[in-house]
C-alpha cells in the first residue's frame, strides 16, 4: 500500500524547503504532495509505522500549522518505532500551544503510563498556561510519581507555567524541592517562585 502522506527528502536527508501545504512539485526527483491536516491525522492513526513516520514528518514541516494534530501526535509517541517517535517529537517541539478544545484530552494523556506520551501531554498543558488550571491535580500527581523522573520534572515545570491557578500544588512542590534529585528540586523551586509571583 502506498502511503497517502508523501514528503520530499533532500540529498542530506532533510525535509525539502519546498514543502508547502497544498503544493505539489518535483524535488530531487521525488513527487511532493503536502497532505492536508486531516490526512496526516488519519495516517498517524494507521498501524503502518512507515505511514505514521511520513505523517509525523509532514506535520513537523507545518510547525504551528500542525496544532489540530497535537492529540494524534502525542498518542503516536507511544510507538516503539524510533522514526515515528523522533518525527512526532520534532512536530510537537514547534507546534505551539494547544487549543482550548484539546485540554481535556491532554489532561487524560498526562496520566499515561508511557513516559513519552505523558511528557508531551504535560508539556502542552504547560504551554497552555493558566488555561490548564483545571489540570493542576493531575500535574501534582505526576510531580510525585517517581516512575519517570523526566515526567516529574516536566510536571513541576508545567505547574509553574499554570501560575496562580496552581497554588494548591505549592505544598507538594515544597516537598519535591527537598528531594535529593537536584534537577527535580531546582525545577520545583522555580515553579514555586513562578506561582507565587503570578
N, C-alpha and C positions, 0 to 999 in steps of 0.2 A: 504494500500500500504506500502511495506517495504521501508524504507529509503535506498537509494543507498550508503549514507555515513555512515559507521559503525565505531564506536570507542570503545575503552575499557576504562572502569572506574574502578579504584581500590576500595579497601574497604573503603577508606576515601573520595571517590567521586572525586578523582583526575584522570587526564588522565594518563594511564599507560605509564611508560617509555619505554615499549616495542614497542610503536608505531614508525614505520619507514616507509617511503614511499615505497610502493610496497610490503610490508611484510604482510603475513597472519600468524596468530598464535593463540594460545588459551591462554587467560589471565584472570584469575579469573573466568573461566568457560564461558567467552564471546568470541565469534569468532571475531577476529580483522582483518579487511581488510582495510588498509590505501588506500584511493582512490587517483587517480591522480588529478592534479590541475584542469583540465577541468571538472571533475565530481563535484568537490567542487563548482566551479563557477556556474555550471548549477543548483546545489542544492540550492545555495544561492538565485537564481532567482525563486525558487519554491514559491508557495503561502502557502505551508505547513510549519508552524513555527517550528515543530519538525525537519523537514528535513533541514531547514535553520540553526537551532541551532547545529545540528550534523555536518553540513558542516563547520560552523564557528569554532567549537571545533577542528575539524581535521586540519583546517588551522592554528589555534593557536599553534598546536603541530609542525607545519612545520617551524615556526619562519620566517627567511628571505626567505625560500623557497616558502613562500606564496606570494611573490611580484607580480606575474601575476594576483593575485586575489584582488589587492588593490581596484580597482574601484568597484567591486562587493561587497566587504566588506563594503565600505563606503556607498554605496547605501542601503545595508541591515541595516545600522544603523538607518534608518527611521522606523524600526519595533517598534511596541508598546510592543513586547514580551521582557521581561527582560532578558531571557536566550540568545536570539538572540543578543541583544544589548551588553550584557556582554562579550560573546564569540567573537563577532566582534571587540570589544574594545581590548580584550586580544590579538587577532591576529594582530591588527593594531599597538599595542604598540611595538611589536617585529619584525615587517616586514621590517624595514629599509627604505631607501629612495626609491622613485618611479623611474620607468624608464622614459626616455625622452618621449616615446610614450604615457605615461599616463598623462602628464602635462596638455594637453588641456582639457581633461575630468575633471581633478581635479579643474581646474580654473572654469569650469561650475558648478561643485558641490559646490565650495566655495560660490556661490551665493544663495544656497539653503535656504529656509525659515526654514527648520528643523535644529535646533541648533547642534544636534549631527552630522548630515551629514556635515554641514558647518565646524564645529570644526575639524573634521578629514581630510577633504579635505585641509583645511588651514594648518593643521599640516604637511601633506605630502608635500605641496608646500614649507613649511619652511625647511623640510628635504632636499629638492632638492637644496637649497641654490641659488646661482647665476643663475642656470639654470631656475629658476622660475621668472626671471626678467620681462618677458612679462606679469606676473600676478599682477604686482605692483598696477595697477589702481584698480583691484578688491579687493586686500588686503586693500588698502587705503579706499575704500568704506566701507568695513566691520569694519575697526577700528573706524569709526564714527557712526556705526549703533548701537544704544542703545537698540535694541530689545533683544539682547542676550549678556550680559556682558562678559561671558566666551569666546564667539566668538570674541568680541572686543579685549580682552587680547591676544588671540591666534593670531589674525591678526597682532597685534603690534609685538609679538614675531617673527612671520614669516617674517615680513619686516626687522627686524634686521638680520635674517639669510640670507636673499637675499643679504644683504650687499650693495656695492656701486651702484648696479643697482636699488636700492630703494631710491636714492637721491631725486627723485621727490616727495616722500612722507614725507620728513623731515618736511616741513611746517605743514602738517596735524598732524604729530606726536608731534610737539611742542605745538599745540593747545591741544591735548589729554593729554600732560604732565602737563597741568594746571587743569585738571579735579579734582573734589573733591574725586572721587574714587581712593583711594591711590594705590591699586594694579594695576589698569589700568595705572595711571600716572607713576608709577615706571617702568612698562613694556615699556611704550612709551619712557621714558628717556634712558633705557637700549638699546632699538632699535636704537635711535638716535646715541648713542655712538658707537654701532657696525657699523652703516652705515658710520659714519664719519671716523672711524678708518680703514675702508676697502680700 
